Amino acid sequence: MLLLKKILRVLAMHYGKFPNLYRRICKPRGKEYAEFLRRHGNFYEIGQHCTILTSTHFGDPHYIRIGNNVHFSSCSLIGHDGSIAMLNKAYNVKLDSVGKIDIRDNVFIGYNAIILPNVTIGPNAIVAAGAVVTKDVAEGDIVAGVPAKPIGKVEKLVEKLHTKTQMLPWAELINNREGGFEPEIEPQLIQMRVSHFYGDKSTQQNK
């Protein structure tokens, strides 16, 4: 199996071969999958330092531009209006409704968010989980809801989270790690967080 994964990864990353098998068997993490899509995904452009989950849906990658440091949860980006086929038949017309999706640098798209055509997001913006984005998201905005509307500023969120982080019992681990995730220290972080949230489990079981 390890040899199969290695061969599939090489064929996919270098030549764009067997993408479905690559996703199913190799289960690439977000950074690796973003690089695969950057090379072979038929996007207009994908920048550097992005992460994309294999569960993220891109309806029309040709019309999607993604900047640097953009991170996707399981969400959907749709570049066309799917009702056109029905309208053409029902009204005997020939319509077209396709638009770009332009995501600038330093953007996060949350779980189950939907991005619709003719939208520009950011830079330095956050789309909250479940949001349906129908209009441009301004620089530095956090948007949420259906349809998505501004609910805050990213700069204020950074200040709030920084203060909160420094008060956590595991703040030193966070401050010393290289990136956003390090497998070596994750078990210790989980243990400290669970203890902080629920107290000592053995003590509670003895009560």
C-alpha positions in Angstrom: 0.0 0.0 0.0 2.8 2.4 0.8 4.4 1.8 -2.6 1.0 2.3 -4.3 0.6 5.6 -2.5 4.0 6.7 -3.5 3.5 5.9 -7.1 0.0 7.5 -7.2 1.4 10.6 -5.5 4.2 11.0 -8.1 1.8 10.3 -11.1 -0.7 12.8 -9.7 1.6 15.6 -8.6 4.0 15.5 -11.6 1.6 14.4 -14.4 -1.9 15.0 -13.2 -2.8 11.4 -13.6 -5.5 9.4 -11.7 -6.8 12.3 -9.6 -9.7 10.4 -8.1 -7.5 7.5 -7.0 -5.0 10.0 -5.6 -7.6 11.7 -3.5 -9.2 8.4 -2.3 -6.0 6.5 -1.5 -3.4 9.1 -0.7 -5.8 11.3 1.3 -3.6 14.4 0.7 -3.6 17.1 3.4 -4.6 20.6 2.6 -1.2 22.0 1.6 -0.4 19.1 -0.7 -3.8 19.2 -2.3 -3.6 22.9 -2.9 -0.3 22.3 -4.7 -1.9 19.5 -6.8 -4.7 21.9 -7.8 -2.3 24.7 -8.5 -0.5 22.4 -11.0 -3.4 20.5 -12.5 -6.7 21.9 -11.4 -7.4 24.2 -14.4 -7.7 27.3 -12.2 -7.1 30.7 -13.5 -4.5 31.1 -10.7 -3.6 29.7 -7.3 -1.0 31.4 -5.1 1.4 30.2 -2.6 0.9 28.9 1.0 -2.7 27.8 0.5 -4.6 24.9 2.0 -7.5 23.2 0.3 -9.4 20.2 1.6 -10.4 17.4 -0.9 -14.0 18.0 0.2 -13.9 21.6 -1.1 -16.1 21.9 -4.3 -15.0 24.2 -7.1 -17.8 24.3 -9.8 -15.9 26.3 -12.4 -12.1 26.4 -11.6 -11.3 28.2 -14.9 -12.9 31.4 -13.6 -11.4 31.2 -10.1 -8.4 33.2 -9.0 -6.9 32.4 -5.5 -4.3 34.6 -3.9 -1.6 33.7 -1.4 -2.3 32.3 2.1 -5.9 31.4 1.3 -7.4 28.5 3.4 -10.6 26.6 2.6 -12.7 24.4 4.8 -15.3 22.1 3.2 -17.1 24.8 1.1 -18.5 25.4 -2.4 -17.5 27.9 -5.0 -19.9 28.1 -7.9 -19.1 30.2 -11.0 -22.3 29.7 -12.9 -26.1 29.9 -12.6 -27.5 26.4 -12.8 -31.0 27.6 -13.7 -29.9 28.6 -17.2 -30.6 25.2 -18.9 -34.1 25.2 -17.5 -34.8 28.8 -18.5 -33.5 28.3 -22.0 -35.9 25.4 -22.5 -38.9 26.9 -20.8 -38.7 30.3 -22.4 -37.1 29.4 -25.8 -34.1 31.7 -25.2 -30.4 31.4 -25.2 -29.0 32.8 -22.0 -25.6 32.8 -20.3 -24.8 33.6 -16.6 -21.2 32.9 -15.6 -19.0 34.9 -13.4 -15.6 35.0 -11.8 -14.7 34.4 -8.2 -11.6 36.4 -7.2 -10.2 35.6 -3.8 -7.3 37.9 -2.7 -4.5 37.3 -0.3 -5.0 36.2 3.3 -8.5 34.8 3.2 -10.3 32.0 5.2 -13.5 30.4 3.9 -15.4 28.5 6.6 -17.2 25.2 6.7 -20.3 24.9 4.4 -19.9 28.4 3.1 -21.1 29.0 -0.5 -19.5 31.5 -2.8 -21.6 32.6 -5.8 -20.5 34.1 -9.1 -19.2 37.7 -9.6 -17.7 38.0 -6.1 -14.3 39.4 -5.0 -13.2 38.5 -1.4 -10.6 40.3 0.6 -7.7 40.7 1.0 -7.5 39.9 4.7 -11.0 38.6 5.1 -12.9 35.8 6.7 -16.1 34.1 5.5 -17.8 32.4 8.4 -19.2 28.9 8.4 -22.5 28.5 6.5 -22.3 32.0 4.9 -23.7 32.5 1.4 -21.6 35.1 -0.3 -23.6 37.0 -3.0 -21.6 40.3 -3.0 -18.0 41.4 -2.7 -16.4 41.1 0.7 -14.4 44.2 1.5 -10.8 44.1 2.7 -10.5 43.2 6.4 -14.1 42.2 6.8 -15.6 39.2 8.6 -18.9 38.2 6.9 -21.6 35.7 8.0 -25.2 34.8 7.4 -27.5 34.3 4.4 -26.9 36.4 2.5 -23.5 37.2 4.0 -23.1 40.5 5.7 -20.2 42.1 7.6 -20.2 41.3 11.3 -16.7 42.5 12.3 -13.2 43.3 11.4 -10.3 40.8 11.1 -7.9 43.2 12.9 -10.2 43.3 16.0 -10.5 39.5 15.9 -6.7 39.1 15.9 -6.3 41.4 18.9 -9.0 39.6 20.8 -7.6 36.1 20.0 -4.1 37.2 20.8 -5.1 38.4 24.3 -7.1 35.2 24.9 -4.3 33.0 23.7 -1.8 34.5 26.1 -4.1 33.6 29.0 -4.3 29.9 28.1 -2.4 27.3 30.1 -0.8 26.0 26.9 0.1 29.5 25.6 3.9 28.7 25.7 3.4 25.7 23.4 1.5 27.8 21.0 4.1 30.6 21.1 7.0 28.2 20.4 5.5 26.1 17.6 6.6 26.8 14.1 3.2 26.9 12.3 -0.4 26.3 13.0 -0.1 22.5 13.6 2.8 20.3 14.8 2.1 16.6 15.1 4.8 16.2 17.8 3.1 18.4 20.3 -0.5 17.8 19.4 -1.1 15.0 21.9 0.2 17.2 24.7 -2.0 20.1 23.6 -5.1 17.9 23.4 -4.4 16.6 27.0 -3.9 20.1 28.4 -7.0 21.4 26.6 -9.3 18.5 27.7 -8.0 18.9 31.3 -8.7 22.7 31.1 -12.2 22.2 29.7 -13.4 19.3 31.8 -11.0 19.0 34.8 -9.1 15.9 35.7 -11.0 12.9 34.5 -9.8 10.4 37.1 -10.8 12.7 39.9 -14.3 13.1 38.5 -14.7 9.3 38.1 -13.9 8.9 41.8 -16.7 11.3 42.9 
